[in-house]
Amino acid sequence: MRILVVGGSGFLGGEIVRQAAAGGHVVAATYLSNPGPPDLAGWRPLDLRDRTAVTETIRETAPDVVVNAAYRQSDWPTTADGAAHVAAAATGRRLVHVSSDAVFSGAAVTYAEEAIPDPVYPYGAAKAAAETAVRAVDPTAVIARTSLIVGDGGSPHERLVHSLAGGAPGILFTDAVRCPVHVRDLAAALLELADSDRSGIHHVAGADAVSRHELGILIARRDGLDETRLTPGRCADVGFTGPRDVRLDCAQTQRHLKTRLRGAREFVA
């Protein structure tokens, strides 16, 4: 297949590029600031806020599959409008759009795939708007909601844990619970979905629900850090008003995947 990875220079996008290239696919990928390894993909600069540029990029790369892994938490035009631009430009091609558990408030704690988004902060609202746009433009698209993405040292949460263990100020929440997923598992699952006849909402997250503090302890133990320097705290301690306990029910999607979505207690250990 010819695959275009939008946001290919990001943490998740880079892993999708690596796995797609290793699988023998012809890969093109976009970046905003810095391209990835030239031996893995043909790299193109792209600002998703520019609808014309999005259209030209998809037309010129002529992919069979478009995987949109791009986002910017503080930027509605990139996260919401950009997703709509990709969906419109990818009409007639296979589209996999990566969404987030941020679309939920946490009021229900556990969310099945048919749950209606009820975001409580701007990033969640932007991701929910992106989902609506993608579904309206392309009902055959896959919308893959995921959770906190972790790897073998390169993710933002892992970098935060290392910083805190090194003495930087800050806390890790004990009451902010997610279902962390390993970046390799997530990328493999997304490529599986791309090469399937599935459509609609799919939940692709890890099997374990853990707090950010528990995840930090697991990472510290794996990496030989001083876990006692990871200060626990509650969201209310710092006035955080975002979602607290959000758990994606992935059972339905897992039944259709060969890729096993491991839990953090397994893949971090």
ZADO-1210 file (C-alpha; in nm, 4 decimals, padded with zeros to 6 digits):
<atoms>
<atom x="00.0000" y="00.0000" z="00.0000" code="MET" pos="1"/>
<atom x="00.0897" y="00.3634" z="-00.0357" code="ARG" pos="2"/>
<atom x="00.0455" y="00.5182" z="00.3088" code="ILE" pos="3"/>
<atom x="00.0490" y="00.8857" z="00.4065" code="LEU" pos="4"/>
<atom x="00.1091" y="00.9494" z="00.7769" code="VAL" pos="5"/>
<atom x="-00.0074" y="01.2985" z="00.8686" code="VAL" pos="6"/>
<atom x="00.1926" y="01.4056" z="01.1712" code="GLY" pos="7"/>
<atom x="00.4608" y="01.1489" z="01.0945" code="GLY" pos="8"/>
<atom x="00.7315" y="01.3299" z="01.2906" code="SER" pos="9"/>
<atom x="00.5443" y="01.2983" z="01.6206" code="GLY" pos="10"/>
<atom x="00.5883" y="01.0270" z="01.8814" code="PHE" pos="11"/>
<atom x="00.3039" y="00.8082" z="01.7516" code="LEU" pos="12"/>
<atom x="00.3410" y="00.9151" z="01.3889" code="GLY" pos="13"/>
<atom x="00.7076" y="00.8199" z="01.3880" code="GLY" pos="14"/>
<atom x="00.6267" y="00.4686" z="01.5082" code="GLU" pos="15"/>
<atom x="00.3568" y="00.4298" z="01.2424" code="ILE" pos="16"/>
<atom x="00.6104" y="00.5373" z="00.9798" code="VAL" pos="17"/>
<atom x="00.8667" y="00.2848" z="01.1081" code="ARG" pos="18"/>
<atom x="00.6223" y="-00.0054" z="01.1149" code="GLN" pos="19"/>
<atom x="00.4694" y="00.0791" z="00.7769" code="ALA" pos="20"/>
<atom x="00.8125" y="00.1007" z="00.6152" code="ALA" pos="21"/>
<atom x="00.9196" y="-00.2270" z="00.7797" code="ALA" pos="22"/>
<atom x="00.6049" y="-00.3864" z="00.6401" code="GLY" pos="23"/>
<atom x="00.7095" y="-00.3021" z="00.2860" code="GLY" pos="24"/>
<atom x="00.4663" y="-00.0181" z="00.2277" code="HIS" pos="25"/>
<atom x="00.5496" y="00.2960" z="00.0341" code="VAL" pos="26"/>
<atom x="00.5379" y="00.5657" z="00.2996" code="VAL" pos="27"/>
<atom x="00.4996" y="00.9402" z="00.2779" code="ALA" pos="28"/>
<atom x="00.4792" y="01.1492" z="00.5941" code="ALA" pos="29"/>
<atom x="00.4236" y="01.5093" z="00.6942" code="THR" pos="30"/>
<atom x="00.5925" y="01.7258" z="00.9546" code="TYR" pos="31"/>
<atom x="00.5415" y="02.0740" z="01.0909" code="LEU" pos="32"/>
<atom x="00.8940" y="02.1596" z="01.2073" code="SER" pos="33"/>
<atom x="01.1399" y="01.8719" z="01.1652" code="ASN" pos="34"/>
<atom x="01.1277" y="01.5748" z="00.9236" code="PRO" pos="35"/>
<atom x="01.2010" y="01.2201" z="01.0330" code="GLY" pos="36"/>
<atom x="01.4558" y="00.9712" z="00.8944" code="PRO" pos="37"/>
<atom x="01.4742" y="01.0061" z="00.5134" code="PRO" pos="38"/>
<atom x="01.5283" y="00.6337" z="00.4634" code="ASP" pos="39"/>
<atom x="01.1828" y="00.5514" z="00.6038" code="LEU" pos="40"/>
<atom x="00.9550" y="00.7926" z="00.4201" code="ALA" pos="41"/>
<atom x="00.9237" y="01.0746" z="00.1765" code="GLY" pos="42"/>
<atom x="00.8844" y="01.3788" z="00.4034" code="TRP" pos="43"/>
<atom x="00.6741" y="01.6845" z="00.3267" code="ARG" pos="44"/>
<atom x="00.6196" y="01.9972" z="00.5369" code="PRO" pos="45"/>
<atom x="00.2520" y="02.0582" z="00.6117" code="LEU" pos="46"/>
<atom x="00.0494" y="02.2966" z="00.8253" code="ASP" pos="47"/>
<atom x="-00.2952" y="02.1419" z="00.8719" code="LEU" pos="48"/>
<atom x="-00.4505" y="02.4840" z="00.9122" code="ARG" pos="49"/>
<atom x="-00.3831" y="02.5433" z="00.5411" code="ASP" pos="50"/>
<atom x="-00.6649" y="02.3618" z="00.3623" code="ARG" pos="51"/>
<atom x="-00.5139" y="02.4138" z="00.0180" code="THR" pos="52"/>
<atom x="-00.1803" y="02.2696" z="00.1284" code="ALA" pos="53"/>
<atom x="-00.3535" y="01.9660" z="00.2784" code="VAL" pos="54"/>
<atom x="-00.5412" y="01.9047" z="-00.0454" code="THR" pos="55"/>
<atom x="-00.2261" y="01.9393" z="-00.2567" code="GLU" pos="56"/>
<atom x="-00.0238" y="01.7085" z="-00.0307" code="THR" pos="57"/>
<atom x="-00.2787" y="01.4282" z="-00.0509" code="ILE" pos="58"/>
<atom x="-00.3235" y="01.4741" z="-00.4233" code="ARG" pos="59"/>
<atom x="00.0508" y="01.4716" z="-00.4932" code="GLU" pos="60"/>
<atom x="00.1351" y="01.1750" z="-00.2675" code="THR" pos="61"/>
<atom x="-00.1649" y="00.9769" z="-00.3997" code="ALA" pos="62"/>
<atom x="-00.1915" y="00.7416" z="-00.1001" code="PRO" pos="63"/>
<atom x="-00.4222" y="00.4420" z="-00.0695" code="ASP" pos="64"/>
<atom x="-00.4417" y="00.5054" z="00.3057" code="VAL" pos="65"/>
<atom x="-00.4197" y="00.8252" z="00.5096" code="VAL" pos="66"/>
<atom x="-00.3481" y="00.7979" z="00.8823" code="VAL" pos="67"/>
<atom x="-00.3981" y="01.1274" z="01.0648" code="ASN" pos="68"/>
<atom x="-00.1954" y="01.1260" z="01.3872" code="ALA" pos="69"/>
<atom x="-00.1451" y="01.5034" z="01.4037" code="ALA" pos="70"/>
<atom x="-00.2669" y="01.7322" z="01.6795" code="TYR" pos="71"/>
<atom x="-00.1686" y="02.0335" z="01.8874" code="ARG" pos="72"/>
<atom x="-00.3336" y="02.0502" z="02.2288" code="GLN" pos="73"/>
<atom x="-00.3535" y="02.4272" z="02.2470" code="SER" pos="74"/>
<atom x="-00.4500" y="02.4822" z="01.8838" code="ASP" pos="75"/>
<atom x="-00.8125" y="02.4305" z="01.7761" code="TRP" pos="76"/>
<atom x="-00.7463" y="02.5108" z="01.4064" code="PRO" pos="77"/>
<atom x="-00.4878" y="02.2313" z="01.3835" code="THR" pos="78"/>
<atom x="-00.6720" y="01.9708" z="01.5909" code="THR" pos="79"/>
<atom x="-01.0308" y="02.0310" z="01.4772" code="ALA" pos="80"/>
<atom x="-01.0205" y="02.2234" z="01.1489" code="ASP" pos="81"/>
<atom x="-00.7115" y="02.0334" z="01.0359" code="GLY" pos="82"/>
<atom x="-00.8872" y="01.6998" z="01.0818" code="ALA" pos="83"/>
<atom x="-01.1745" y="01.8257" z="00.8654" code="ALA" pos="84"/>
<atom x="-00.9291" y="01.9402" z="00.5977" code="HIS" pos="85"/>
<atom x="-00.7661" y="01.5944" z="00.5922" code="VAL" pos="86"/>
<atom x="-01.0996" y="01.4136" z="00.5740" code="ALA" pos="87"/>
<atom x="-01.2230" y="01.6323" z="00.2884" code="ALA" pos="88"/>
<atom x="-00.8986" y="01.5936" z="00.0912" code="ALA" pos="89"/>
<atom x="-00.8865" y="01.2172" z="00.1498" code="ALA" pos="90"/>
<atom x="-01.2294" y="01.1486" z="-00.0001" code="THR" pos="91"/>
<atom x="-01.2213" y="00.8178" z="-00.1849" code="GLY" pos="92"/>
<atom x="-00.9196" y="00.6921" z="00.0097" code="ARG" pos="93"/>
<atom x="-00.8979" y="00.4830" z="00.3253" code="ARG" pos="94"/>
<atom x="-00.8827" y="00.7140" z="00.6285" code="LEU" pos="95"/>
<atom x="-00.7792" y="00.6353" z="00.9862" code="VAL" pos="96"/>
<atom x="-00.8169" y="00.9292" z="01.2230" code="HIS" pos="97"/>
<atom x="-00.6544" y="00.9134" z="01.5664" code="VAL" pos="98"/>
<atom x="-00.8717" y="01.0551" z="01.8443" code="SER" pos="99"/>
<atom x="-00.8439" y="01.0587" z="02.2227" code="SER" pos="100"/>
<atom x="-01.0103" y="00.9720" z="02.5511" code="ASP" pos="101"/>
<atom x="-01.0008" y="01.3489" z="02.6075" code="ALA" pos="102"/>
<atom x="-01.3449" y="01.3619" z="02.4424" code="VAL" pos="103"/>
<atom x="-01.4925" y="01.2283" z="02.7695" code="PHE" pos="104"/>
<atom x="-01.5493" y="01.4030" z="03.1034" code="SER" pos="105"/>
<atom x="-01.4862" y="01.1027" z="03.3251" code="GLY" pos="106"/>
<atom x="-01.8356" y="01.1214" z="03.4765" code="ALA" pos="107"/>
<atom x="-01.9118" y="00.7676" z="03.3569" code="ALA" pos="108"/>
<atom x="-01.5548" y="00.6401" z="03.4275" code="VAL" pos="109"/>
<atom x="-01.5756" y="00.3526" z="03.1762" code="THR" pos="110"/>
<atom x="-01.6693" y="00.4378" z="02.8180" code="TYR" pos="111"/>
<atom x="-01.7811" y="00.1993" z="02.5443" code="ALA" pos="112"/>
<atom x="-01.7378" y="00.2896" z="02.1802" code="GLU" pos="113"/>
<atom x="-02.0988" y="00.4042" z="02.1440" code="GLU" pos="114"/>
<atom x="-02.0648" y="00.6550" z="02.4307" code="ALA" pos="115"/>
<atom x="-02.1430" y="01.0148" z="02.3379" code="ILE" pos="116"/>
<atom x="-01.8526" y="01.2574" z="02.3877" code="PRO" pos="117"/>
<atom x="-01.8933" y="01.5042" z="02.6737" code="ASP" pos="118"/>
<atom x="-01.5667" y="01.6999" z="02.6824" code="PRO" pos="119"/>
<atom x="-01.4920" y="01.9363" z="02.9690" code="VAL" pos="120"/>
<atom x="-01.1823" y="02.1193" z="02.8442" code="TYR" pos="121"/>
<atom x="-01.0720" y="02.2810" z="02.5159" code="PRO" pos="122"/>
<atom x="-00.8521" y="02.0007" z="02.3837" code="TYR" pos="123"/>
<atom x="-01.1261" y="01.7441" z="02.4399" code="GLY" pos="124"/>
<atom x="-01.3747" y="01.9704" z="02.2668" code="ALA" pos="125"/>
<atom x="-01.1412" y="02.0064" z="01.9674" code="ALA" pos="126"/>
<atom x="-01.0953" y="01.6288" z="01.9425" code="LYS" pos="127"/>
<atom x="-01.4723" y="01.5766" z="01.9673" code="ALA" pos="128"/>
<atom x="-01.5271" y="01.8336" z="01.6923" code="ALA" pos="129"/>
<atom x="-01.2678" y="01.6554" z="01.4788" code="ALA" pos="130"/>
<atom x="-01.4531" y="01.3256" z="01.5235" code="GLU" pos="131"/>
<atom x="-01.7796" y="01.4874" z="01.4155" code="THR" pos="132"/>
<atom x="-01.6190" y="01.6383" z="01.1070" code="ALA" pos="133"/>
<atom x="-01.4512" y="01.3133" z="01.0024" code="VAL" pos="134"/>
<atom x="-01.7685" y="01.1075" z="01.0457" code="ARG" pos="135"/>
<atom x="-01.9730" y="01.3623" z="00.8497" code="ALA" pos="136"/>
<atom x="-01.7279" y="01.3761" z="00.5604" code="VAL" pos="137"/>
<atom x="-01.6405" y="01.0048" z="00.5463" code="ASP" pos="138"/>
<atom x="-01.8704" y="00.7536" z="00.7210" code="PRO" pos="139"/>
<atom x="-01.6327" y="00.4716" z="00.6184" code="THR" pos="140"/>
<atom x="-01.3377" y="00.6213" z="00.8078" code="ALA" pos="141"/>
<atom x="-01.1953" y="00.4625" z="01.1215" code="VAL" pos="142"/>
<atom x="-01.1872" y="00.6905" z="01.4243" code="ILE" pos="143"/>
<atom x="-00.9497" y="00.5343" z="01.6763" code="ALA" pos="144"/>
<atom x="-00.9720" y="00.6746" z="02.0270" code="ARG" pos="145"/>
<atom x="-00.6661" y="00.6081" z="02.2378" code="THR" pos="146"/>
<atom x="-00.5267" y="00.7065" z="02.5758" code="SER" pos="147"/>
<atom x="-00.1928" y="00.8059" z="02.7271" code="LEU" pos="148"/>
<atom x="00.0806" y="00.6844" z="02.4893" code="ILE" pos="149"/>
<atom x="00.3996" y="00.5439" z="02.6411" code="VAL" pos="150"/>
<atom x="00.7088" y="00.3906" z="02.4859" code="GLY" pos="151"/>
<atom x="01.0537" y="00.2790" z="02.5935" code="ASP" pos="152"/>
<atom x="01.1670" y="00.6213" z="02.7060" code="GLY" pos="153"/>
<atom x="01.0591" y="00.8673" z="02.4368" code="GLY" pos="154"/>
<atom x="00.7087" y="00.9735" z="02.5387" code="SER" pos="155"/>
<atom x="00.6204" y="01.3047" z="02.7071" code="PRO" pos="156"/>
<atom x="00.5062" y="01.1266" z="03.0248" code="HIS" pos="157"/>
<atom x="00.8312" y="00.9323" z="03.0494" code="GLU" pos="158"/>
<atom x="01.0314" y="01.2522" z="03.0032" code="ARG" pos="159"/>
<atom x="00.8218" y="01.4146" z="03.2775" code="LEU" pos="160"/>
<atom x="00.8913" y="01.1272" z="03.5166" code="VAL" pos="161"/>
<atom x="01.2650" y="01.1552" z="03.4525" code="HIS" pos="162"/>
<atom x="01.2503" y="01.5292" z="03.5100" code="SER" pos="163"/>
<atom x="01.0609" y="01.4942" z="03.8395" code="LEU" pos="164"/>
<atom x="01.2910" y="01.2152" z="03.9586" code="ALA" pos="165"/>
<atom x="01.5812" y="01.4459" z="03.8819" code="GLY" pos="166"/>
<atom x="01.4482" y="01.7092" z="04.1198" code="GLY" pos="167"/>
<atom x="01.2227" y="01.9255" z="03.9026" code="ALA" pos="168"/>
<atom x="00.9181" y="02.0624" z="04.0883" code="PRO" pos="169"/>
<atom x="00.5785" y="01.9069" z="04.0237" code="GLY" pos="170"/>
<atom x="00.3389" y="01.6317" z="04.1200" code="ILE" pos="171"/>
<atom x="00.1867" y="01.3250" z="03.9580" code="LEU" pos="172"/>
<atom x="-00.1868" y="01.2895" z="04.0056" code="PHE" pos="173"/>
<atom x="-00.3192" y="00.9940" z="04.2013" code="THR" pos="174"/>
<atom x="-00.6777" y="01.0605" z="04.0902" code="ASP" pos="175"/>
<atom x="-00.6180" y="01.1087" z="03.7143" code="ALA" pos="176"/>
<atom x="-00.6633" y="00.7586" z="03.5754" code="VAL" pos="177"/>
<atom x="-00.6120" y="00.6476" z="03.2160" code="ARG" pos="178"/>
<atom x="-00.5482" y="00.3273" z="03.0191" code="CYS" pos="179"/>
<atom x="-00.1929" y="00.3818" z="02.8890" code="PRO" pos="180"/>
<atom x="-00.0991" y="00.2102" z="02.5641" code="VAL" pos="181"/>
<atom x="00.2436" y="00.1225" z="02.4296" code="HIS" pos="182"/>
<atom x="00.3241" y="00.3159" z="02.1137" code="VAL" pos="183"/>
<atom x="00.4228" y="-00.0041" z="01.9300" code="ARG" pos="184"/>
<atom x="00.0925" y="-00.1731" z="02.0120" code="ASP" pos="185"/>
<atom x="-00.1040" y="00.1348" z="01.9088" code="LEU" pos="186"/>
<atom x="00.0786" y="00.1806" z="01.5783" code="ALA" pos="187"/>
<atom x="00.0361" y="-00.1872" z="01.4911" code="ALA" pos="188"/>
<atom x="-00.3344" y="-00.1737" z="01.5733" code="ALA" pos="189"/>
<atom x="-00.3855" y="00.1387" z="01.3613" code="LEU" pos="190"/>
<atom x="-00.2145" y="-00.0231" z="01.0623" code="LEU" pos="191"/>
<atom x="-00.4321" y="-00.3324" z="01.1122" code="GLU" pos="192"/>
<atom x="-00.7435" y="-00.1179" z="01.1105" code="LEU" pos="193"/>
<atom x="-00.6187" y="00.0632" z="00.7999" code="ALA" pos="194"/>
<atom x="-00.5899" y="-00.2704" z="00.6202" code="ASP" pos="195"/>
<atom x="-00.9371" y="-00.3873" z="00.7227" code="SER" pos="196"/>
<atom x="-01.2968" y="-00.3186" z="00.6308" code="ASP" pos="197"/>
<atom x="-01.3747" y="-00.1697" z="00.9725" code="ARG" pos="198"/>
<atom x="-01.5315" y="00.1750" z="01.0041" code="SER" pos="199"/>
<atom x="-01.6577" y="00.4068" z="01.2743" code="GLY" pos="200"/>
<atom x="-01.5416" y="00.4445" z="01.6343" code="ILE" pos="201"/>
<atom x="-01.2821" y="00.2056" z="01.7765" code="HIS" pos="202"/>
<atom x="-01.1203" y="00.2161" z="02.1197" code="HIS" pos="203"/>
<atom x="-00.7506" y="00.1315" z="02.1120" code="VAL" pos="204"/>
<atom x="-00.5946" y="00.1673" z="02.4557" code="ALA" pos="205"/>
<atom x="-00.4112" y="-00.0450" z="02.7106" code="GLY" pos="206"/>
<atom x="-00.5646" y="-00.3159" z="02.9261" code="ALA" pos="207"/>
<atom x="-00.4760" y="-00.1564" z="03.2635" code="ASP" pos="208"/>
<atom x="-00.6337" y="00.1490" z="03.4253" code="ALA" pos="209"/>
<atom x="-00.3611" y="00.3257" z="03.6254" code="VAL" pos="210"/>
<atom x="-00.3149" y="00.6708" z="03.7737" code="SER" pos="211"/>
<atom x="-00.0456" y="00.9009" z="03.6437" code="ARG" pos="212"/>
<atom x="00.1380" y="00.8550" z="03.9717" code="HIS" pos="213"/>
<atom x="00.1253" y="00.4736" z="03.9533" code="GLU" pos="214"/>
<atom x="00.2475" y="00.4903" z="03.5945" code="LEU" pos="215"/>
<atom x="00.5293" y="00.7173" z="03.7086" code="GLY" pos="216"/>
<atom x="00.6327" y="00.4662" z="03.9757" code="ILE" pos="217"/>
<atom x="00.6360" y="00.1857" z="03.7157" code="LEU" pos="218"/>
<atom x="00.8551" y="00.3934" z="03.4837" code="ILE" pos="219"/>
<atom x="01.0886" y="00.4916" z="03.7671" code="ALA" pos="220"/>
<atom x="01.1379" y="00.1288" z="03.8683" code="ARG" pos="221"/>
<atom x="01.2012" y="00.0247" z="03.5091" code="ARG" pos="222"/>
<atom x="01.4558" y="00.2995" z="03.4526" code="ASP" pos="223"/>
<atom x="01.6317" y="00.2797" z="03.7894" code="GLY" pos="224"/>
<atom x="01.5097" y="00.6185" z="03.9118" code="LEU" pos="225"/>
<atom x="01.4370" y="00.7256" z="04.2685" code="ASP" pos="226"/>
<atom x="01.0616" y="00.6742" z="04.2915" code="GLU" pos="227"/>
<atom x="01.0437" y="00.8534" z="04.6274" code="THR" pos="228"/>
<atom x="01.1040" y="01.1798" z="04.4420" code="ARG" pos="229"/>
<atom x="00.7764" y="01.1414" z="04.2518" code="LEU" pos="230"/>
<atom x="00.5414" y="01.3490" z="04.4630" code="THR" pos="231"/>
<atom x="00.1791" y="01.2299" z="04.4617" code="PRO" pos="232"/>
<atom x="-00.1024" y="01.4817" z="04.4480" code="GLY" pos="233"/>
<atom x="-00.4658" y="01.5298" z="04.3556" code="ARG" pos="234"/>
<atom x="-00.6103" y="01.7267" z="04.0689" code="CYS" pos="235"/>
<atom x="-00.7859" y="01.9582" z="04.3142" code="ALA" pos="236"/>
<atom x="-00.4504" y="02.0442" z="04.4733" code="ASP" pos="237"/>
<atom x="-00.3558" y="02.2470" z="04.1664" code="VAL" pos="238"/>
<atom x="-00.7029" y="02.3431" z="04.0449" code="GLY" pos="239"/>
<atom x="-00.7025" y="02.1018" z="03.7506" code="PHE" pos="240"/>
<atom x="-01.0560" y="02.0862" z="03.6103" code="THR" pos="241"/>
<atom x="-01.0059" y="01.8409" z="03.3260" code="GLY" pos="242"/>
<atom x="-01.1272" y="01.4810" z="03.3167" code="PRO" pos="243"/>
<atom x="-01.0200" y="01.2616" z="03.6088" code="ARG" pos="244"/>
<atom x="-01.0917" y="00.8891" z="03.5719" code="ASP" pos="245"/>
<atom x="-01.1446" y="00.7934" z="03.2057" code="VAL" pos="246"/>
<atom x="-01.1250" y="00.4271" z="03.1028" code="ARG" pos="247"/>
<atom x="-01.1801" y="00.3188" z="02.7436" code="LEU" pos="248"/>
<atom x="-01.3545" y="-00.0163" z="02.6994" code="ASP" pos="249"/>
<atom x="-01.1556" y="-00.1755" z="02.4165" code="CYS" pos="250"/>
<atom x="-01.3061" y="-00.5248" z="02.4294" code="ALA" pos="251"/>
<atom x="-01.5059" y="-00.4900" z="02.1093" code="GLN" pos="252"/>
<atom x="-01.2125" y="-00.3644" z="01.9024" code="THR" pos="253"/>
<atom x="-00.9690" y="-00.6135" z="02.0569" code="GLN" pos="254"/>
<atom x="-01.1838" y="-00.8988" z="01.9228" code="ARG" pos="255"/>
<atom x="-01.1089" y="-00.7785" z="01.5701" code="HIS" pos="256"/>
<atom x="-00.7343" y="-00.7255" z="01.6177" code="LEU" pos="257"/>
<atom x="-00.4399" y="-00.9614" z="01.6020" code="LYS" pos="258"/>
<atom x="-00.2372" y="-00.7026" z="01.7926" code="THR" pos="259"/>
<atom x="-00.2753" y="-00.7525" z="02.1673" code="ARG" pos="260"/>
<atom x="-00.3256" y="-00.4270" z="02.3562" code="LEU" pos="261"/>
<atom x="-00.1090" y="-00.4831" z="02.6624" code="ARG" pos="262"/>
<atom x="-00.1565" y="-00.3070" z="02.9926" code="GLY" pos="263"/>
<atom x="00.1009" y="-00.0729" z="03.1466" code="ALA" pos="264"/>
<atom x="00.1785" y="-00.3094" z="03.4330" code="ARG" pos="265"/>
<atom x="00.2956" y="-00.5552" z="03.1670" code="GLU" pos="266"/>
<atom x="00.4697" y="-00.3421" z="02.9074" code="PHE" pos="267"/>
<atom x="00.6457" y="-00.1059" z="03.1480" code="VAL" pos="268"/>
<atom x="00.7681" y="-00.3927" z="03.3654" code="ALA" pos="269"/>
</atoms>
